[in-house]
Each structure stands twice: as structure tokens, then as C-alpha cells.
Amino acid sequence: MPKVMHIRDVPDDVHDAIARAARAEGLSLTRYMQRELEHLARRAQIVRDNVEVVRRTQERVRGRSDRDTILAVLHDGRGD
């Protein structure tokens, strides 16, 4: 179920910039912020996933750090 969020104390210049960006894309401020929050959440998940891939890569490489080994392990960790 969707949640309601209230953000307080947004500086005027930030609000104005976001409102201009929303208008430029033909979106309401609410829809624009929903989309931006969705993007932010996806980026945060990608960062977490990449941290895990790097951790697993470091564990598997264990000192063998030639380029081909690192790329192979990264591709394997990402499921490429």
C-alpha cells in the first residue's frame, strides 16, 4: 500500500528548483517527487548490490589481481 511522506523545512531555492524541473517535464510536483524517490531507491539498491559483488570478488581473487581474473569474477558475480 502506498505511503504518505511529508518533508519539512525544504529550503525555498530547493523547492523552486524541483517545481521548475517538474513543470519542465509536464509533471505535478507530487508525481515528479514520486519518480525521483523511485530512482533514488533503485540507485541505492544498485550500490548495495555492487558492494556485495566487490566483496565476493575480493574474497575469490585473494591476491590474484590480474585484469582478466578480476573481470571474469566481476562478470560472474553480476550474472553476466
N, C-alpha and C positions, 0 to 999 in steps of 0.2 A: 504494500500500500504506500503510495507517495507520502512523503513527509513535508511539513511546512518548516521553512527556515526563515528566521529574521536576523538580519545583520545590522547591528547598531554602530553608530559612530563612524560611518563611512565618510571620509573627507569629501567636501564638495567637488574638488577637482577630479577625484576618482569617480564619483557618481556621474559627473558631467561627461567624462571620457567614455564610460561604459554606456551611458544613454546615447551618446553620439554614435558609437560603434553599433549599437542595436538598431538605431534608426537607419544607419547606412546599409544595413543588411535587411531592412524591412521587417524586423522582429520587434516584438514587445520586449521591454526590459526583463520581464519575468522569463520569457522563452529564451532570450539571449543568455541570461544567467544560468538557466537550466542546462543549456547546451555547453556553456563554459565549465560548469561543475562536472558534467559528464566527461568532458575531455580531461579535466584535471584528475578525476578518479581513474580513468584509463591510463593516463601517463604515470600515475603513482603505482599502479599495478605493474606496468611495464618495467619501471625502475626496480620494484621488488623482484620481479622475475629475473631481470638482468643480474641483480646482486646474487641471486641463487645460482645462476649459470656461472658467474665468475667464481663463486665459492667452490662449486663442483669441479670447475676447470682447474682451479689451483690444487685441489685435492688429487685429481687424476694426473696432472702434469708432474707434480713433485720434483721439481728441479730440471726436468727435460723441457726446455723452453724454446726449442727451435720453432720457427714460424709455422711450418706445416703441422706440427703436433698441436700447437695452440689453436690454429684454425679448425683442425679436424675435431678437436674436443668441443670447441665453441659451437660448431655446426651440429654436432651430435647432441649437445646439451639443449640446443634450441629446437631440436627435432627437424633440422633442415635435411 
